[in-house]
Amino acid sequence: MSGKSMRLSFKGDKPKKKRKASGDRDGSGNLDDPSAAEGWANAEAIEHFMGPIMLISVASSAPSCIVSNEKNFSLALQSLGSVDNLDSIEPIHVGQVFLAARLPTGENRISIKSAFDRYLSCDKFGVVTGDKEAVGPYEEWEVVKREDGYCLQSVVKNCYLSSEPDGIEEEDVEEETKKKAASGRSGYGIGGGRICGTIRADSESVGFKEVFKIRCQAQNKVNAHKKKKKEMEDLNAAEVDGDQLKKFQSYGRVAMTEKEGKLLKRAQKQGNLNETLLERREKIKADRYCK
């Protein structure tokens, strides 16, 4: 057996440095650390839905992911086998990787494109396909964040993407079947697991089948963090304070003291500017009624 790793490499990936284990690789550590951009991590915000992602389902005993067929662009669930830690999952072949892109039609709307340059689409009957060459209303998905993961809602159908496992336990699958699946002859990627289910988008409510764990390239999270950090640095705290007072207070602007200006600048650096502005508005409102 070859000792070569089956891990995929992508443009922009930096060579991994050897380091001591420091807990689960969930990408929730310090995003200013250079090593934070390595590998894959859990998507934790809509800003992380930019670039390569994996859509993982835990609707059955063994986790699976949505996979695209290289030959006919069909979609299915592919078993990931026995996994000790969901936060360590990375794609084995390109069919398990999709490209997410934010859309201008809605703050939480995205398109999902396979590695074979075809988009995930849902028709009015809830049938999900992966063979569309361009983005239209049927290729738009609304990202819904939950405590246990994410849901993807079809904009046209207004129903949720759901996984339909075949119900077969992994320990009951014959080795010959697993080897055949890993051969890649079916078009679902070399080294991948067996096809263990289908996907649809006709569920009007959310259950465990409609919840997905999204893995993204860690670089996505680092880029989103840098962008947000720069936006906060470029923000003029005094101007924002004035705009918010005009918007929320009917009695006009109250002059900011030097001490308050320093407080807002500190909050801006610490990333809690909105909370500080809200406290200031409440204080101004209270002082007004005390006169």
Order of alpha helices (4+ residues) and beta strands (2+ residues): beta-beta-beta-beta-beta-beta-beta-beta-beta-beta-beta-alpha-beta-beta-alpha-alpha-alpha-alpha
